[in-house]
Amino acid sequence: MKDCVFCNIVKNGDNNNEKEKNIVLYEDDLVLVSQATGSPVRGYLMIITKRHINGFAELSFAEMKHVKNIIRVIKEFYKKYYNVNSILLEHGSTENGRHPQSIVHAHLHLIPFNFNKEIENELLTELQLKPIESFENIKVNEKVDYWLYCNQNDNYYTSSNILDAPRSIFMNLIAKQINIPLPYEWRKSVTKKEYIDEMINIFNANKSLLKNSK
């Protein structure tokens, strides 16, 4: 897609943003892992499909298994370096379901951060999220707009009921929990250089684990 920022990252290795370059930390035939632009916390990553699809629900079950293995490995070394379990977030979508400024190209947010109970309840309520058994269960959302959340205890939730949710709800709830002024506008923020350098070092030290994750 000519005007898709993530397709440009897949093709060129960065987003050509004057403020910040997206560092590609890992890639294989299916996905690449990149640092999130305007991250309010350290270690905020995105897992991006290399082909242009709207959500991870469109992947085959074999491809989903591969993505789960990548997530598992990253979570393991996040636990080692940050001593915290990670959360997983996605807004998978048809183009008509997206906010006009959203990027319609499948990307998961993987963050070494835990919502407290109050913030998590706000998220579950706002998006009408309901429990599902596993990551693969999002397959039922293949042709609809959906939200996905996996908390630090590996409990998965999804919903396809809410189309008009607050923009950047995930980042804004993170900002709310750590007392950053709201609304948090990630497009106007730059991930701290020390966060970027830290992630490059962590991924360089764990490349062999990722290569053996298949």
matplotlib code that plots the C-alpha trace (Angstrom):
import matplotlib.pyplot as plt

x = [0.0, 1.6, 0.5, 0.7, 3.4, 3.9, 4.3, 7.0, 8.7, 8.6, 10.0, 12.6, 13.3, 12.1, 9.1, 11.0, 9.8, 12.1, 11.6, 12.4, 13.4, 11.6, 14.3, 13.6, 14.8, 13.8, 12.2, 11.4, 9.2, 6.0, 6.6, 9.0, 9.4, 9.8, 9.9, 6.7, 6.8, 6.1, 6.2, 5.3, 7.1, 10.3, 10.2, 7.0, 7.1, 5.0, 4.8, 3.9, 2.8, 5.0, 2.1, -0.7, -3.6, -6.1, -5.6, -3.9, -7.2, -6.6, -3.6, -3.7, -3.6, 0.0, 1.0, -0.7, 1.3, 4.5, 3.4, 2.6, 6.2, 7.7, 5.6, 6.5, 10.3, 10.1, 8.0, 10.7, 13.5, 11.3, 10.8, 14.6, 15.4, 12.4, 11.2, 7.6, 5.1, 4.0, 0.6, -0.6, -3.0, -4.4, -7.1, -7.7, -10.0, -11.7, -10.9, -14.4, -14.1, -11.0, -10.6, -9.5, -6.0, -5.5, -3.0, -4.9, -2.2, -2.0, 0.2, 0.2, 1.4, 3.7, 4.5, 6.4, 3.8, 0.8, -2.4, -3.5, -6.9, -8.8, -7.3, -7.8, -11.5, -11.8, -10.4, -12.6, -15.7, -14.9, -14.3, -16.8, -14.0, -15.0, -12.7, -11.5, -9.4, -6.4, -4.8, -6.1, -9.7, -9.5, -9.9, -13.7, -13.0, -11.4, -13.9, -14.9, -13.5, -12.2, -10.2, -7.7, -6.2, -4.0, -3.0, 0.1, -1.5, -2.0, -5.8, -7.1, -10.1, -11.7, -14.7, -16.2, -18.9, -17.2, -16.3, -16.2, -13.8, -11.6, -8.6, -5.3, -7.2, -4.4, -1.6, -3.9, -4.7, -1.0, -0.4, -3.3, -1.8, 1.7, 0.3, 1.2, -1.1, -4.1, -4.9, -1.5, -0.7, 1.9, 2.2, 3.7, 6.0, 9.4, 10.5, 13.5, 16.9, 17.9, 14.8, 15.7, 19.3, 18.3, 16.0, 18.6, 21.1, 18.5, 17.5, 21.1, 21.8, 18.8, 18.9, 19.6, 16.5, 14.3, 15.9, 15.1, 11.5, 10.0]
y = [0.0, 3.3, 5.5, 2.9, 3.8, 0.2, -1.0, 1.7, 0.3, -3.2, -1.9, 0.6, -0.3, 3.1, 5.5, 8.4, 10.5, 13.5, 13.2, 9.6, 6.5, 3.2, 0.7, -2.8, -5.0, -8.4, -9.7, -13.0, -13.9, -13.1, -10.2, -7.6, -6.1, -2.4, 0.2, 2.2, 5.9, 8.2, 5.5, 6.7, 3.8, 1.9, -1.3, -0.5, -2.6, -3.3, -6.6, -5.8, -8.2, -7.9, -8.2, -5.7, -7.1, -5.4, -7.5, -10.6, -12.4, -12.7, -14.9, -18.7, -20.8, -21.8, -18.2, -17.4, -20.1, -18.5, -15.1, -16.6, -18.1, -14.7, -13.1, -15.8, -15.4, -11.6, -11.9, -14.2, -11.8, -8.9, -10.7, -11.2, -7.5, -5.7, -8.2, -7.7, -9.7, -8.0, -7.0, -7.4, -5.1, -4.9, -3.0, -5.3, -3.7, -3.4, -0.1, 1.3, 0.5, 2.6, 6.0, 8.2, 8.7, 5.1, 2.9, 0.2, -2.5, -5.3, -4.5, -5.8, -3.7, -5.6, -3.7, -4.7, -2.9, -3.9, -2.0, -1.7, -3.2, 0.1, 0.9, -2.6, -2.5, 0.8, -0.8, -3.9, -1.8, 0.9, -1.7, -4.3, -6.9, -10.5, -13.5, -15.8, -19.0, -18.1, -15.8, -18.1, -17.4, -14.0, -15.9, -15.4, -11.6, -12.1, -9.9, -7.5, -4.6, -5.9, -5.2, -7.6, -7.4, -9.9, -9.1, -9.9, -13.2, -14.4, -13.9, -13.0, -10.7, -9.5, -7.5, -6.6, -4.4, -1.0, 0.9, 4.4, 4.0, 6.9, 7.3, 5.9, 4.4, 2.1, 4.7, 7.1, 4.6, 3.9, 7.6, 7.9, 5.3, 6.8, 10.4, 11.8, 14.7, 13.6, 13.3, 11.7, 12.4, 9.9, 11.5, 14.6, 12.6, 11.0, 7.9, 8.7, 7.8, 5.8, 3.6, 3.1, 2.2, -0.1, -2.1, -2.4, -3.8, -6.2, -7.6, -7.9, -10.0, -12.2, -12.7, -16.4, -16.9, -15.2, -17.1, -20.4, -19.4, -21.1]
z = [0.0, -1.2, 1.7, 4.6, 7.1, 8.2, 4.6, 4.3, 7.4, 6.0, 2.7, 4.0, 7.6, 9.0, 8.8, 7.4, 10.3, 10.9, 14.7, 15.0, 13.1, 13.8, 14.6, 13.2, 16.0, 14.4, 11.3, 9.6, 6.6, 8.4, 10.9, 12.0, 15.5, 15.8, 18.6, 19.0, 18.1, 21.0, 23.7, 27.2, 28.8, 28.1, 26.1, 24.1, 21.0, 18.0, 16.1, 12.5, 9.7, 6.7, 4.3, 4.4, 6.3, 8.7, 11.8, 13.1, 13.0, 9.2, 9.7, 9.3, 12.5, 11.6, 11.3, 14.6, 16.2, 14.9, 16.2, 19.6, 19.8, 19.0, 21.7, 24.2, 23.6, 23.9, 27.1, 28.5, 28.1, 29.1, 32.4, 32.7, 32.1, 33.5, 36.1, 34.8, 32.8, 29.6, 28.2, 24.6, 22.8, 19.3, 17.4, 14.5, 11.9, 8.7, 7.1, 7.7, 11.4, 12.1, 13.4, 10.4, 11.9, 12.8, 10.8, 9.0, 8.9, 11.4, 14.5, 18.0, 20.9, 23.3, 26.5, 29.7, 31.7, 33.9, 34.3, 37.9, 38.6, 38.4, 35.0, 33.7, 34.7, 32.9, 29.7, 30.0, 30.5, 27.8, 25.1, 26.4, 26.4, 27.2, 28.1, 25.3, 25.7, 23.6, 21.0, 18.2, 19.2, 17.6, 14.3, 14.7, 14.2, 10.8, 9.0, 11.7, 13.7, 17.0, 20.1, 21.7, 25.2, 27.0, 30.6, 32.6, 33.6, 30.0, 30.2, 26.7, 26.1, 22.9, 21.7, 18.3, 19.8, 20.1, 16.9, 18.2, 21.1, 22.3, 20.0, 21.3, 24.3, 25.1, 25.3, 27.1, 29.8, 30.3, 30.5, 33.0, 35.3, 35.3, 35.7, 32.3, 31.4, 29.2, 26.4, 25.6, 21.9, 20.8, 17.4, 19.0, 21.3, 20.8, 22.4, 24.7, 23.1, 26.2, 25.7, 22.0, 22.8, 25.6, 23.3, 20.6, 23.2, 24.6, 21.2, 20.1, 23.2, 22.5, 18.7, 19.0, 21.1, 18.5, 15.6, 17.3, 18.2, 15.2]

ax = plt.figure().add_subplot(projection="3d")
ax.plot(x, y, z, "-o")
ax.set_aspect("equal")
plt.show()
